[in-house]
Amino acid sequence: MSEFDLAVMSSNAFQCLVTDDDLRASLTAIRRTLRPGGRFAFDTRYPAAREWERWPEAEIAVDDLVVSYAVESVADGVVTFTESTSRDGAVLRVDRASLRFLEVGEVNDFLREAGFSVQDQFGDWHGGPLTPTSRSIITVALNRL
């Protein structure tokens, strides 16, 4: 049932769709919930910015907890990494995850295949242009079905 005018996927969650099948299934499900002409807005990191190279330096401290990152592999646009949470030097938890970094053309191809057209794309949250130095790909796609 198509009942929504807008679907939003924030915080780079789009990158958690690591396989083509996951991405296609999610886009199809999102499109089906949107009315004709409804919009899907999301953000994803731009691969050219190579954000994962800064993650090991991005240690985050909150009170007495420290969160740090270690990249395990980068292959075929997928970055696999661990996130470790420590207190006083003792590791409390280690989580492993993978994120997919798609080029603009790849993002747009998946959207078209799912029945969307790209209405707008930006390189930052201020509406700046998408350039080779952008850190983000912010997309507004239109349900054309």
N, C-alpha and C positions, 0 to 999 in steps of 0.2 A: 504494500500500500504506500503510495507516494503522498507524503503529507507535510514535508518540511521544505522551507524555503532556503535554509542554510545548514550545512554541516561543517564543523570545524574540527581539525585535528591539530593540536598545538604541541609545543615543546619538542619538536623534531620527532614525534611519535611515528611519522611516516617512515622513518629510517628503520624502525623495528620490523617492517615488512621485508624480510631478508630474501625470500625466494620469489620468483616470478609468480608462482601459484598463489602464495599468500597475498601478494600485491594485487593480482587480478581479482581474487575473491573479495578482498576488502573494497576495492574500487567499485565492483559490481554491486555489492551490498549497499554501499553509500549512495550510489546513483539511484538504486531502486527506492530508497527512502525519500528522495528528493522529488518535488513536483517538477514538471517540465519547466525549464528556465531557472530552477533552483541552483544554488551555488555551493561549491565545496572549496573551503579555504584551508590551506595547510602550509607548513614550513618544513624545510629540510636543509641540511647543510650542503653547501656547494663544495664538491670534491676538490676543485682547484685550490681552495683555501687550505687544504690538508690539515684541518683542525686537530686530528688525532696526534699530530706531531707535537702539539702543545699540551696534551693531556698529562703526560708524566710530570710536567712542571706545575700543573694546576691542583696542587694539594690544597684541600679545603679544611679549615679548622673551625669547629663549632663547639664552644665550651671546651671540654677536655677530649672531644672526639676529633680524629683526623681521618679524612677520606682521601685516598690516593688512587692513581690509575696506572696501569701497565698495559701497553699494547702488545698482544701476542702475535698477531698476524694481520697483514693487509693483502688481500687477494681478490681479484675480480670484483673490485668495488665494495667488498665487505671487510670491515674492520672488526676484529675480535679482540676483546680486552677484558681485564679484570678490574674490579673496583674493590679496594680493601678499606675496611673501617677499623681503626686502631684506637686504643686508649693507653696512654703512658707506654708506648712502644709495643704493647701486646695486641696482636691481630685478633679482633673479635669476630669478623665476618669477611668472607671473600665471595663476591658475586662475579660470574662470568657472563658476558653478553656479546652480541654481534649487532652491528649497525651497517646498513647498506647506504652507500654514497652513490647516487645516480647523477649523471650529467643532465643538463636541462633537456636536451633532445630525447633522452630516455624517459624522463618524467612525462614529457608531453606525448610521446608515443603510447605509453601505458594509459594515459588519460583518454586519448582519442579512441583507443581500442575499447575502452570501457563505456564509451558514449558521451564523453565530455569534450568540450572545446575550451581552450585556454582563453580566459577573458583578460586577465592581467597577470604579470609576473614582475616581482620587485627583487632588488638585491639587499634590501634592509627593511626594517620596520618603520622607516620614515618615508617609504614610498620611493626610495632612490632607485635608479636604473640597475638592471642586472648586468654586471660587467665581469670580466675575468678576475677581478680582484674582490668580488663580492664574497661574503662569508655565508650568505643564506640564499635560498631560492624560495621566495614567498609567492605562492600561487593561488589565484582565484580561478576556479574552473566552473564552467556552465554546463548543466545537464541539458544536453541537446535532444534527448529522447523523450 
